[in-house]
Amino acid sequence: MAFDKRAFWEHQLRHGTPPPATAFVGFELIAFDENEGWVDAAFCLPEEATNPGGDAQGGFITAMLDEVMSIAGSIAQDGPAMSPTLQMTVSFLRPVPIGQRILGRGELVRRGRSALFTQGFLRSEDGKLLAQATASCIPRAMDWK
């Protein structure tokens, strides 16, 4: 039986049990394109992600960006796969609020034999760019049944 990439990722991202870190940042899939290698998602950080200034702590902002970029790299591969992050650079442009819906986009920029290159963006619902990142990832096949 041929691998149906679209059906696999649709099930994983919409109906599968998310890893605890993914659930913690409030990941919600909006849309994805497995052929072009992009994903749109929403997040809502819990109060536990608050920094002393009352906004999101940078590690949780990084986690949201890592999530959308890793998914973009994973869905663009040929079979069930992961794309663990090897290196990531983040720019924090504006404070990220806690308890509000944040929109994220991850995109595959380039797919090489031994590395994937991705970029990600976080925006407020009114479109303001809050943070952005680039990353290099390692393509890894996953076991599936």
Helices and strands as residue ranges (DSSP letters): H 5-14, H 20-24, E 28-33, E 38-43, G 47-49, H 58-75, E 81-82, E 85-92, E 102-111, E 116-124, E 129-137, E 140-141
